[in-house]
């Protein structure tokens, strides 16, 4: 049974609001400074074993079976977490390894290794990353989850599987119409 170890960790991403018409407008780029200044949401970390070095501010956590980072809208689990803390003791950067799983809303990302960067508000997944959202599945070599805009960038050798009913919905849209060619005026070349 997992003995919970609770640490408050500040993650830079605020909860994602429900979609509105404003959500359809192009997103404004978020600088790392703005991301760090964004409202921080506390998280709870559960692990069976934790090792902390005060001189180096390095932390190592192990789970039996998993280390779990939970916040309002996100759960990140892995077998081992190695990270750096800031002067307040909050995890600023961490590498998760072993059966990594990120769940946020209806989306699930799995991979072998994930690097979390609080100030950049992103999680970089490598080692066979797979993104699942409902019946849609996408794979690539590298997956970057941007927490503040709630966006995913999947790179290199991307493969996607989309359910047939979603493909049919797209194919039932009417084809764009082309304007009819105009005839040259009589007597002109």
NUFI-182390 format. One record per residue: residue number from 1; chain; x, y, z of N, C-alpha, C in turn. Coordinates in pm, 1 decimal, decimal comma, always signed. Example, Ala and Ser with C-alpha at 12.3 -4.5 7.8 and 13.67 -1.06 7.14 Angstrom:
R / n / chain / npx / npy / npz / capx / capy / capz / cpx / cpy / cpz
R / 1 / A / +1319,0 / -569,0 / +780,0 / +1230,0 / -450,0 / +780,0 / +1320,0 / -330,0 / +780,0;
R / 2 / A / +1285,0 / -225,0 / +708,0 / +1367,0 / -106,0 / +714,0 / +1290,0 / +3,0 / +787,0;
END
This chain:
R / n / chain / npx / npy / npz / capx / capy / capz / cpx / cpy / cpz
R / 1 / A / +83,9 / -117,7 / +0,0 / +0,0 / +0,0 / +0,0 / +88,3 / +123,9 / +0,0;
R / 2 / A / +52,2 / +223,2 / -76,9 / +132,1 / +343,3 / -91,1 / +113,0 / +433,9 / +30,3;
R / 3 / A / +222,8 / +465,5 / +98,8 / +218,7 / +560,6 / +209,4 / +230,3 / +698,9 / +149,8;
R / 4 / A / +127,7 / +782,7 / +158,8 / +132,9 / +911,9 / +90,1 / +232,7 / +1006,5 / +154,6;
R / 5 / A / +307,6 / +1070,7 / +71,3 / +396,2 / +1178,1 / +112,6 / +343,1 / +1301,7 / +43,2;
R / 6 / A / +301,8 / +1398,9 / +119,5 / +237,5 / +1515,2 / +60,9 / +335,2 / +1631,1 / +55,3;
R / 7 / A / +354,6 / +1683,8 / -61,6 / +435,2 / +1803,2 / -83,4 / +352,0 / +1898,7 / -166,5;
R / 8 / A / +350,0 / +2023,9 / -130,6 / +283,1 / +2121,6 / -215,2 / +379,3 / +2159,4 / -325,6;
R / 9 / A / +335,4 / +2143,2 / -445,8 / +414,6 / +2175,1 / -562,6 / +335,1 / +2276,4 / -642,2;
R / 10 / A / +399,2 / +2378,3 / -685,8 / +328,9 / +2481,0 / -760,5 / +347,2 / +2455,3 / -909,7;
R / 11 / A / +239,1 / +2430,2 / -979,8 / +240,8 / +2411,4 / -1124,6 / +185,2 / +2537,6 / -1187,1;
R / 12 / A / +243,2 / +2581,1 / -1295,8 / +212,3 / +2711,5 / -1351,5 / +82,3 / +2716,7 / -1430,1;
R / 13 / A / +20,8 / +2604,6 / -1462,6 / -96,0 / +2607,7 / -1549,6 / -224,7 / +2624,7 / -1471,1;
R / 14 / A / -304,6 / +2726,5 / -1502,6 / -434,7 / +2739,5 / -1438,7 / -531,1 / +2639,2 / -1499,4;
R / 15 / A / -644,4 / +2609,8 / -1433,1 / -741,1 / +2517,5 / -1490,8 / -789,5 / +2569,5 / -1625,5;
R / 16 / A / -818,1 / +2478,3 / -1717,7 / -864,9 / +2515,7 / -1849,9 / -1013,3 / +2545,5 / -1843,4;
R / 17 / A / -1056,1 / +2667,6 / -1886,6 / -1198,0 / +2700,1 / -1883,8 / -1271,7 / +2623,7 / -1992,5;
R / 18 / A / -1404,1 / +2607,5 / -1978,6 / -1479,6 / +2540,4 / -2084,8 / -1472,9 / +2622,7 / -2213,1;
R / 19 / A / -1483,0 / +2555,1 / -2331,0 / -1472,7 / +2627,0 / -2457,5 / -1582,2 / +2731,3 / -2471,3;
R / 20 / A / -1546,8 / +2847,2 / -2523,7 / -1641,2 / +2954,5 / -2552,7 / -1606,0 / +3008,8 / -2688,8;
R / 21 / A / -1684,1 / +3106,7 / -2734,4 / -1651,6 / +3165,6 / -2863,9 / -1515,9 / +3233,8 / -2859,6;
R / 22 / A / -1475,3 / +3284,7 / -2741,4 / -1343,1 / +3345,7 / -2728,8 / -1233,8 / +3241,5 / -2748,1;
R / 23 / A / -1262,9 / +3114,7 / -2716,6 / -1163,5 / +3008,9 / -2731,3 / -1134,3 / +2979,8 / -2877,9;
R / 24 / A / -1221,1 / +3024,3 / -2966,5 / -1201,6 / +2999,0 / -3108,6 / -1106,2 / +3099,4 / -3171,4;
R / 25 / A / -1078,3 / +3210,9 / -3102,6 / -984,7 / +3308,6 / -3154,2 / -842,1 / +3257,6 / -3140,2;
R / 26 / A / -748,9 / +3305,2 / -3224,6 / -610,2 / +3260,6 / -3211,7 / -556,2 / +3290,1 / -3072,5;
R / 27 / A / -477,7 / +3196,8 / -3020,4 / -422,7 / +3211,3 / -2886,5 / -310,5 / +3314,0 / -2886,8;
R / 28 / A / -304,0 / +3390,3 / -2778,0 / -195,3 / +3485,4 / -2759,5 / -76,7 / +3409,5 / -2703,7;
R / 29 / A / +43,4 / +3425,8 / -2761,3 / +159,5 / +3353,7 / -2709,0 / +183,2 / +3389,8 / -2562,3;
R / 30 / A / +226,1 / +3290,7 / -2484,8 / +251,6 / +3310,6 / -2343,2 / +402,0 / +3302,2 / -2319,9;
R / 31 / A / +458,9 / +3409,4 / -2268,3 / +602,5 / +3409,5 / -2241,4 / +630,1 / +3332,8 / -2113,4;
R / 32 / A / +753,1 / +3282,2 / -2095,3 / +785,8 / +3213,3 / -1970,3 / +765,0 / +3301,8 / -1847,7;
R / 33 / A / +789,4 / +3432,0 / -1861,3 / +768,9 / +3523,0 / -1748,3 / +621,4 / +3529,0 / -1713,2;
R / 34 / A / +535,5 / +3539,8 / -1816,0 / +391,7 / +3543,3 / -1790,9 / +344,5 / +3410,7 / -1734,4;
R / 35 / A / +402,1 / +3300,0 / -1783,6 / +364,0 / +3168,5 / -1733,0 / +396,9 / +3156,8 / -1585,0;
R / 36 / A / +514,4 / +3203,9 / -1545,3 / +554,2 / +3196,6 / -1405,0 / +466,5 / +3286,0 / -1319,2;
R / 37 / A / +418,4 / +3396,0 / -1377,3 / +335,1 / +3488,6 / -1301,3 / +189,9 / +3442,7 / -1294,5;
R / 38 / A / +152,4 / +3345,3 / -1378,0 / +15,0 / +3296,8 / -1378,8 / -19,5 / +3236,1 / -1243,2;
R / 39 / A / -148,4 / +3232,5 / -1214,3 / -192,6 / +3173,4 / -1087,8 / -140,8 / +3030,8 / -1079,0;
R / 40 / A / -71,3 / +3000,0 / -972,1 / -16,9 / +2865,7 / -953,6 / -117,4 / +2780,6 / -879,1;
R / 41 / A / -133,0 / +2661,3 / -927,6 / -228,0 / +2567,8 / -868,7 / -149,7 / +2467,2 / -786,0;
R / 42 / A / -181,9 / +2451,7 / -656,6 / -107,2 / +2355,9 / -575,8 / -133,0 / +2212,3 / -621,7;
R / 43 / A / -34,3 / +2128,9 / -602,7 / -44,8 / +1987,7 / -637,9 / -0,2 / +1904,8 / -519,2;
R / 44 / A / -42,4 / +1781,1 / -518,8 / -5,7 / +1686,8 / -413,6 / +77,2 / +1576,9 / -478,4;
R / 45 / A / +192,0 / +1545,4 / -416,6 / +276,1 / +1437,6 / -466,3 / +270,1 / +1323,5 / -366,7;
R / 46 / A / +245,0 / +1203,0 / -416,7 / +245,0 / +1083,1 / -333,2 / +356,4 / +992,1 / -381,9;
R / 47 / A / +438,0 / +944,7 / -286,4 / +547,0 / +853,4 / -319,1 / +572,8 / +765,9 / -198,4;
R / 48 / A / +632,2 / +650,4 / -220,7 / +666,7 / +561,7 / -109,8 / +802,5 / +595,7 / -50,8;
R / 49 / A / +896,3 / +639,8 / -135,4 / +1031,0 / +671,1 / -89,3 / +1068,8 / +807,2 / -145,1;
R / 50 / A / +1126,3 / +892,2 / -60,6 / +1175,0 / +1021,9 / -106,0 / +1313,0 / +1045,7 / -46,4;
R / 51 / A / +1403,1 / +1096,1 / -130,7 / +1536,5 / +1134,5 / -86,5 / +1556,1 / +1279,7 / -127,3;
R / 52 / A / +1596,3 / +1362,5 / -32,2 / +1613,3 / +1504,3 / -60,2 / +1750,5 / +1549,1 / -12,8;
R / 53 / A / +1821,2 / +1626,4 / -95,5 / +1951,4 / +1682,0 / -60,3 / +1936,4 / +1833,1 / -44,4;
R / 54 / A / +1954,3 / +1881,5 / +78,5 / +1943,5 / +2025,4 / +102,3 / +2051,4 / +2104,2 / +30,4;
R / 55 / A / +2178,5 / +2061,0 / +30,8 / +2281,7 / +2142,5 / -37,4 / +2257,7 / +2156,6 / -187,6;
R / 56 / A / +2208,4 / +2051,8 / -253,7 / +2189,7 / +2056,9 / -399,1 / +2045,4 / +2084,2 / -439,6;
R / 57 / A / +1951,9 / +2075,3 / -344,4 / +1807,1 / +2091,0 / -367,8 / +1756,1 / +1990,1 / -471,0;
R / 58 / A / +1815,6 / +1871,7 / -472,3 / +1771,4 / +1762,8 / -560,8 / +1678,8 / +1671,0 / -483,4;
R / 59 / A / +1577,0 / +1621,0 / -552,6 / +1482,6 / +1529,7 / -491,5 / +1469,1 / +1406,5 / -579,8;
R / 60 / A / +1457,0 / +1291,5 / -517,6 / +1433,9 / +1165,1 / -589,3 / +1319,5 / +1094,7 / -518,8;
R / 61 / A / +1219,4 / +1056,0 / -596,9 / +1102,5 / +987,8 / -541,1 / +1081,5 / +857,4 / -614,3;
R / 62 / A / +1036,3 / +757,9 / -540,8 / +1003,1 / +628,4 / -599,3 / +866,8 / +586,6 / -548,1;
R / 63 / A / +794,2 / +519,7 / -633,9 / +662,2 / +470,6 / -596,9 / +657,9 / +320,2 / -598,1;
R / 64 / A / +569,3 / +267,2 / -519,5 / +544,9 / +122,7 / -519,3 / +394,7 / +103,8 / -529,6;
R / 65 / A / +335,5 / +110,9 / -643,9 / +404,3 / +105,1 / -772,8 / +438,2 / +241,9 / -832,5;
R / 66 / A / +362,7 / +350,6 / -803,1 / +383,0 / +474,4 / -877,6 / +399,7 / +596,1 / -787,7;
R / 67 / A / +475,3 / +694,3 / -839,8 / +476,7 / +830,0 / -786,6 / +360,8 / +900,3 / -857,0;
R / 68 / A / +280,5 / +974,8 / -782,9 / +164,7 / +1041,3 / -841,0 / +168,1 / +1189,3 / -808,2;
R / 69 / A / +159,0 / +1271,7 / -911,3 / +144,4 / +1415,6 / -895,1 / +1,7 / +1448,0 / -937,3;
R / 70 / A / -74,8 / +1503,7 / -845,0 / -215,1 / +1533,8 / -873,0 / -239,3 / +1682,3 / -853,5;
R / 71 / A / -308,5 / +1743,7 / -946,4 / -355,8 / +1880,4 / -931,5 / -497,0 / +1884,1 / -985,4;
R / 72 / A / -563,9 / +1995,0 / -977,9 / -705,8 / +2001,5 / -1013,2 / -742,0 / +1926,0 / -1140,3;
R / 73 / A / -669,8 / +1951,6 / -1247,0 / -709,8 / +1899,3 / -1377,2 / -605,1 / +1809,4 / -1441,8;
R / 74 / A / -507,4 / +1763,9 / -1364,2 / -400,0 / +1684,5 / -1423,3 / -346,4 / +1583,8 / -1322,5;
R / 75 / A / -319,8 / +1461,7 / -1371,8 / -253,6 / +1359,3 / -1290,5 / -138,1 / +1304,3 / -1373,2;
R / 76 / A / -17,3 / +1309,5 / -1315,0 / +102,1 / +1256,3 / -1379,1 / +154,4 / +1145,0 / -1289,7;
R / 77 / A / +169,5 / +1024,5 / -1346,6 / +220,9 / +911,3 / -1268,9 / +343,1 / +853,6 / -1339,0;
R / 78 / A / +434,5 / +797,1 / -1257,7 / +553,8 / +731,5 / -1309,9 / +613,6 / +647,1 / -1198,4;
R / 79 / A / +710,5 / +564,1 / -1232,6 / +777,9 / +479,2 / -1132,8 / +878,4 / +558,9 / -1050,0;
R / 80 / A / +954,7 / +651,7 / -1117,2 / +1059,1 / +729,9 / -1050,1 / +1051,6 / +873,8 / -1094,7;
R / 81 / A / +1079,3 / +963,6 / -1002,2 / +1084,5 / +1106,1 / -1032,5 / +1214,1 / +1160,7 / -973,6;
R / 82 / A / +1291,6 / +1230,6 / -1055,9 / +1412,8 / +1297,9 / -1010,8 / +1395,8 / +1443,6 / -1049,5;
R / 83 / A / +1415,0 / +1534,1 / -951,3 / +1389,9 / +1673,7 / -983,3 / +1474,8 / +1771,3 / -905,5;
R / 84 / A / +1459,6 / +1897,6 / -944,0 / +1525,2 / +2009,7 / -879,1 / +1416,4 / +2094,5 / -815,0;
R / 85 / A / +1444,0 / +2142,6 / -695,1 / +1348,2 / +2228,4 / -627,0 / +1400,8 / +2371,6 / -625,0;
R / 86 / A / +1307,4 / +2465,8 / -608,4 / +1347,1 / +2605,6 / -595,1 / +1376,1 / +2635,7 / -448,2;
R / 87 / A / +1407,4 / +2759,8 / -416,1 / +1443,9 / +2794,9 / -278,7 / +1328,7 / +2772,5 / -180,9;
R / 88 / A / +1205,5 / +2772,9 / -229,7 / +1090,0 / +2747,8 / -143,5 / +1064,9 / +2598,3 / -122,9;
R / 89 / A / +1139,2 / +2512,5 / -195,1 / +1121,7 / +2368,6 / -181,9 / +1022,2 / +2308,9 / -279,4;
R / 90 / A / +969,3 / +2390,4 / -370,6 / +875,0 / +2341,4 / -471,3 / +950,3 / +2281,6 / -589,4;
R / 91 / A / +897,4 / +2175,0 / -647,3 / +961,1 / +2112,0 / -762,8 / +948,5 / +2206,7 / -882,6;
R / 92 / A / +1063,0 / +2249,0 / -936,7 / +1065,2 / +2339,4 / -1051,5 / +1083,0 / +2263,5 / -1182,0;
R / 93 / A / +1166,9 / +2160,2 / -1180,3 / +1191,8 / +2075,2 / -1297,0 / +1202,6 / +1931,6 / -1248,4;
R / 94 / A / +1152,6 / +1840,5 / -1328,8 / +1159,8 / +1699,8 / -1289,1 / +1160,0 / +1611,7 / -1412,4;
R / 95 / A / +1222,4 / +1495,1 / -1397,1 / +1218,2 / +1392,3 / -1499,9 / +1147,0 / +1271,8 / -1440,1;
R / 96 / A / +1042,5 / +1227,2 / -1508,1 / +966,4 / +1109,1 / -1466,0 / +1004,1 / +995,4 / -1559,9;
R / 97 / A / +1026,2 / +877,2 / -1504,3 / +1062,4 / +761,5 / -1585,8 / +984,7 / +639,4 / -1540,1;
R / 98 / A / +960,9 / +551,7 / -1634,1 / +895,5 / +425,0 / -1604,9 / +744,1 / +434,7 / -1607,7;
R / 99 / A / +684,7 / +383,4 / -1713,5 / +538,7 / +378,5 / -1729,3 / +474,0 / +514,0 / -1701,6;
R / 100 / A / +523,7 / +617,1 / -1769,3 / +473,0 / +752,4 / -1749,9 / +333,3 / +764,4 / -1810,2;
R / 101 / A / +244,8 / +828,8 / -1734,2 / +106,4 / +848,4 / -1779,2 / +60,6 / +986,6 / -1733,2;
R / 102 / A / +15,9 / +1068,2 / -1827,3 / -36,5 / +1201,4 / -1800,5 / -183,1 / +1201,7 / -1840,3;
R / 103 / A / -270,1 / +1239,1 / -1748,2 / -413,3 / +1245,2 / -1776,8 / -459,9 / +1386,7 / -1748,6;
R / 104 / A / -525,4 / +1446,3 / -1846,9 / -582,3 / +1580,2 / -1832,2 / -710,7 / +1585,0 / -1912,4;
R / 105 / A / -820,1 / +1601,7 / -1843,5 / -949,9 / +1601,5 / -1911,1 / -973,7 / +1466,9 / -1975,6;
R / 106 / A / -1010,5 / +1467,7 / -2102,4 / -1036,4 / +1343,4 / -2175,6 / -910,9 / +1288,0 / -2241,1;
R / 107 / A / -799,1 / +1360,9 / -2228,9 / -675,5 / +1321,2 / -2295,7 / -585,2 / +1241,2 / -2202,6;
R / 108 / A / -519,1 / +1140,1 / -2261,5 / -420,6 / +1059,6 / -2189,5 / -296,0 / +1050,4 / -2275,9;
R / 109 / A / -180,8 / +1077,4 / -2215,3 / -52,4 / +1063,4 / -2283,4 / +26,3 / +957,9 / -2207,8;
R / 110 / A / +84,1 / +862,9 / -2281,4 / +174,3 / +764,7 / -2221,3 / +308,4 / +773,3 / -2293,2;
R / 111 / A / +416,2 / +746,5 / -2218,5 / +550,5 / +748,1 / -2276,2 / +646,2 / +682,2 / -2177,4;
R / 112 / A / +772,0 / +673,5 / -2215,7 / +873,1 / +612,5 / -2129,2 / +937,9 / +714,0 / -2035,6;
R / 113 / A / +945,6 / +841,5 / -2080,2 / +1014,8 / +943,8 / -2002,0 / +947,9 / +1078,7 / -2028,8;
R / 114 / A / +927,7 / +1156,4 / -1922,0 / +868,9 / +1290,2 / -1935,8 / +951,6 / +1389,3 / -1856,3;
R / 115 / A / +974,0 / +1505,1 / -1915,8 / +1044,7 / +1612,7 / -1846,9 / +945,2 / +1725,1 / -1820,8;
R / 116 / A / +931,6 / +1759,1 / -1692,9 / +838,8 / +1862,9 / -1651,4 / +916,5 / +1989,9 / -1621,1;
R / 117 / A / +869,5 / +2101,5 / -1675,0 / +930,2 / +2231,7 / -1649,1 / +819,6 / +2326,2 / -1603,6;
R / 118 / A / +818,1 / +2357,5 / -1472,5 / +713,0 / +2441,3 / -1415,1 / +711,3 / +2579,9 / -1476,4;
R / 119 / A / +827,6 / +2646,6 / -1487,8 / +831,0 / +2784,6 / -1534,2 / +792,4 / +2798,3 / -1680,9;
R / 120 / A / +824,9 / +2699,8 / -1762,7 / +783,7 / +2701,0 / -1903,1 / +643,1 / +2644,3 / -1919,9;
R / 121 / A / +586,9 / +2587,0 / -1813,8 / +451,5 / +2529,3 / -1815,1 / +437,0 / +2426,3 / -1926,3;
R / 122 / A / +532,1 / +2328,3 / -1927,5 / +524,2 / +2226,5 / -2031,7 / +575,9 / +2092,5 / -1979,8;
R / 123 / A / +530,6 / +1987,6 / -2047,5 / +578,1 / +1852,8 / -2021,7 / +621,6 / +1796,5 / -2156,5;
R / 124 / A / +747,3 / +1753,1 / -2165,5 / +803,6 / +1696,5 / -2288,1 / +810,2 / +1545,5 / -2270,8;
R / 125 / A / +741,8 / +1471,4 / -2357,1 / +736,5 / +1325,1 / -2348,8 / +817,2 / +1264,6 / -2462,4;
R / 126 / A / +903,7 / +1168,0 / -2427,4 / +984,5 / +1097,4 / -2525,7 / +979,0 / +948,1 / -2495,1;
R / 127 / A / +1018,4 / +868,0 / -2593,5 / +1013,6 / +723,1 / -2576,3 / +874,4 / +670,6 / -2604,8;
R / 128 / A / +839,8 / +664,7 / -2731,8 / +711,0 / +611,9 / -2779,0 / +591,2 / +685,6 / -2719,9;
R / 129 / A / +585,0 / +819,2 / -2731,7 / +468,6 / +889,0 / -2678,8 / +342,7 / +858,6 / -2759,8;
R / 130 / A / +232,7 / +838,0 / -2688,5 / +103,4 / +811,6 / -2751,0 / +1,6 / +903,3 / -2684,7;
R / 131 / A / -73,9 / +976,8 / -2765,8 / -181,5 / +1063,6 / -2718,6 / -313,7 / +999,1 / -2754,4;
R / 132 / A / -400,3 / +983,1 / -2655,5 / -534,5 / +929,4 / -2678,8 / -637,5 / +1030,2 / -2629,8;
R / 133 / A / -737,4 / +1054,6 / -2713,9 / -850,2 / +1138,9 / -2677,2 / -973,5 / +1071,5 / -2732,9;
R / 134 / A / -1048,9 / +1005,0 / -2645,0 / -1159,9 / +923,8 / -2692,3 / -1105,8 / +809,2 / -2775,8;
R / 135 / A / -1159,9 / +793,9 / -2896,3 / -1113,7 / +686,9 / -2984,6 / -1000,7 / +731,6 / -3076,7;
R / 136 / A / -963,9 / +858,6 / -3071,3 / -854,4 / +910,4 / -3153,3 / -722,1 / +880,9 / -3084,3;
R / 137 / A / -624,0 / +836,4 / -3163,0 / -492,6 / +804,0 / -3109,7 / -386,7 / +859,3 / -3205,0;
R / 138 / A / -283,2 / +922,7 / -3148,1 / -173,7 / +976,7 / -3229,0 / -41,1 / +938,3 / -3164,9;
R / 139 / A / +56,8 / +906,7 / -3250,4 / +190,3 / +864,6 / -3205,0 / +295,2 / +946,8 / -3277,8;
R / 140 / A / +409,8 / +961,8 / -3214,8 / +521,4 / +1032,2 / -3276,7 / +648,8 / +1001,5 / -3199,9;
R / 141 / A / +752,9 / +1075,9 / -3230,1 / +880,4 / +1054,8 / -3161,4 / +889,9 / +1141,5 / -3036,1;
R / 142 / A / +829,0 / +1260,5 / -3041,9 / +836,0 / +1354,0 / -2929,6 / +700,8 / +1425,2 / -2918,6;
R / 143 / A / +654,2 / +1441,8 / -2795,6 / +526,5 / +1507,8 / -2770,2 / +550,2 / +1615,0 / -2664,5;
R / 144 / A / +507,8 / +1737,2 / -2693,9 / +519,1 / +1846,7 / -2598,4 / +378,0 / +1889,8 / -2560,4;
R / 145 / A / +349,0 / +1885,9 / -2430,2 / +218,6 / +1929,4 / -2379,1 / +238,4 / +2066,3 / -2316,7;
R / 146 / A / +179,8 / +2168,5 / -2378,6 / +185,4 / +2305,3 / -2327,5 / +65,5 / +2323,7 / -2234,5;
R / 147 / A / +92,6 / +2341,8 / -2105,6 / -13,2 / +2339,7 / -2005,9 / -104,7 / +2461,7 / -2008,9;
R / 148 / A / -50,2 / +2580,4 / -2025,7 / -133,9 / +2700,3 / -2016,4 / -232,7 / +2711,0 / -2132,5;
R / 149 / A / -189,5 / +2696,7 / -2258,4 / -291,8 / +2701,4 / -2362,7 / -363,6 / +2567,4 / -2382,8;
R / 150 / A / -321,3 / +2461,0 / -2309,2 / -378,4 / +2327,0 / -2322,7 / -365,9 / +2278,6 / -2466,8;
R / 151 / A / -241,8 / +2279,1 / -2516,3 / -213,4 / +2237,6 / -2652,8 / -106,2 / +2129,1 / -2653,6;
R / 152 / A / -111,5 / +2045,2 / -2756,4 / -14,1 / +1937,8 / -2772,0 / +54,5 / +1953,7 / -2907,2;
R / 153 / A / +187,3 / +1937,9 / -2907,8 / +265,7 / +1937,4 / -3030,2 / +328,3 / +1799,3 / -3041,3;
R / 154 / A / +293,0 / +1726,0 / -3146,2 / +345,7 / +1592,0 / -3170,3 / +436,8 / +1600,5 / -3291,4;
R / 155 / A / +561,5 / +1552,2 / -3276,5 / +661,8 / +1570,1 / -3381,2 / +721,7 / +1437,6 / -3426,8;
R / 156 / A / +770,9 / +1438,1 / -3550,2 / +847,8 / +1330,9 / -3612,3 / +772,4 / +1198,8 / -3621,2;
R / 157 / A / +760,1 / +1149,6 / -3741,5 / +696,9 / +1020,2 / -3771,0 / +558,4 / +1010,0 / -3708,2;
R / 158 / A / +480,2 / +1115,2 / -3724,3 / +347,0 / +1118,9 / -3663,7 / +252,3 / +1025,2 / -3738,3;
R / 159 / A / +181,8 / +945,2 / -3660,3 / +77,6 / +856,3 / -3712,6 / -46,6 / +880,2 / -3629,1;
R / 160 / A / -162,3 / +885,5 / -3693,4 / -286,3 / +908,6 / -3619,8 / -394,0 / +813,2 / -3666,9;
R / 161 / A / -477,1 / +771,8 / -3573,4 / -593,4 / +688,5 / -3602,3 / -715,4 / +767,4 / -3557,4;
R / 162 / A / -806,0 / +792,9 / -3652,0 / -925,8 / +870,8 / -3623,9 / -1046,2 / +781,1 / -3651,2;
R / 163 / A / -1144,2 / +775,8 / -3559,9 / -1262,1 / +691,6 / -3581,9 / -1335,3 / +728,0 / -3711,1;
R / 164 / A / -1392,4 / +627,3 / -3775,3 / -1460,1 / +645,8 / -3904,3 / -1571,1 / +749,9 / -3895,9;
R / 165 / A / -1646,7 / +753,7 / -3786,1 / -1756,5 / +849,3 / -3777,0 / -1705,5 / +993,1 / -3779,1;
R / 166 / A / -1586,7 / +1018,7 / -3729,7 / -1530,7 / +1153,1 / -3736,3 / -1484,0 / +1185,0 / -3877,8;
R / 167 / A / -1430,6 / +1086,5 / -3947,8 / -1387,3 / +1106,4 / -4085,7 / -1508,3 / +1132,7 / -4173,4;
R / 168 / A / -1616,5 / +1058,5 / -4152,2 / -1737,9 / +1078,0 / -4230,7 / -1796,5 / +1216,3 / -4208,4;
R / 169 / A / -1790,4 / +1267,3 / -4085,9 / -1842,1 / +1400,7 / -4058,6 / -1765,7 / +1504,1 / -4140,1;
R / 170 / A / -1636,9 / +1488,3 / -4150,6 / -1556,1 / +1581,8 / -4227,7 / -1588,1 / +1568,6 / -4375,3;
R / 171 / A / -1602,8 / +1444,2 / -4424,8 / -1625,5 / +1423,9 / -4567,7 / -1764,9 / +1466,5 / -4611,1;
R / 172 / A / -1859,6 / +1483,8 / -4520,8 / -1995,5 / +1524,7 / -4556,8 / -2007,9 / +1675,4 / -4572,0;
R / 173 / A / -1902,4 / +1749,3 / -4543,0 / -1906,9 / +1893,3 / -4563,6 / -1913,0 / +1920,1 / -4713,5;
R / 174 / A / -1990,5 / +2019,8 / -4755,2 / -1996,9 / +2048,4 / -4899,0 / -1862,7 / +2098,2 / -4950,2;
R / 175 / A / -1832,1 / +2058,3 / -5073,0 / -1706,7 / +2100,9 / -5134,9 / -1715,9 / +2249,3 / -5167,6;
R / 176 / A / -1605,2 / +2321,4 / -5154,5 / -1609,1 / +2464,1 / -5188,5 / -1641,8 / +2481,6 / -5335,8;
R / 177 / A / -1721,1 / +2582,5 / -5366,8 / -1759,1 / +2607,5 / -5505,6 / -1659,0 / +2701,5 / -5568,7;
R / 178 / A / -1630,2 / +2675,4 / -5696,6 / -1538,6 / +2760,3 / -5771,5 / -1622,4 / +2856,2 / -5856,0;
R / 179 / A / -1578,6 / +2980,5 / -5869,4 / -1654,4 / +3072,0 / -5954,0 / -1647,7 / +3026,1 / -6100,1;
R / 180 / A / -1760,2 / +3049,3 / -6172,2 / -1767,5 / +3010,7 / -6312,6 / -1671,6 / +3096,9 / -6394,4;
R / 181 / A / -1602,9 / +3035,1 / -6493,7 / -1510,7 / +3113,6 / -6575,6 / -1587,4 / +3223,0 / -6652,8;
R / 182 / A / -1527,1 / +3338,3 / -6665,6 / -1590,8 / +3447,9 / -6739,3 / -1547,6 / +3442,5 / -6883,5;
R / 183 / A / -1642,8 / +3476,9 / -6971,6 / -1614,0 / +3477,2 / -7115,3 / -1559,3 / +3614,7 / -7153,3;
R / 184 / A / -1460,0 / +3617,1 / -7243,9 / -1408,2 / +3747,3 / -7286,8 / -1516,1 / +3824,9 / -7363,7;
R / 185 / A / -1509,8 / +3955,7 / -7359,6 / -1608,3 / +4043,0 / -7427,9 / -1597,5 / +4023,2 / -7578,6;
R / 186 / A / -1709,7 / +4035,3 / -7648,6 / -1714,3 / +4016,4 / -7794,7 / -1625,9 / +4120,1 / -7861,8;
R / 187 / A / -1549,8 / +4076,2 / -7961,2 / -1465,8 / +4166,2 / -8039,7 / -1329,6 / +4187,8 / -7976,6;
R / 188 / A / -1304,2 / +4138,7 / -7859,6 / -1175,6 / +4158,5 / -7795,4 / -1090,5 / +4034,3 / -7809,2;
R / 189 / A / -963,2 / +4049,9 / -7789,1 / -872,5 / +3935,1 / -7795,7 / -851,1 / +3874,7 / -7662,9;
END
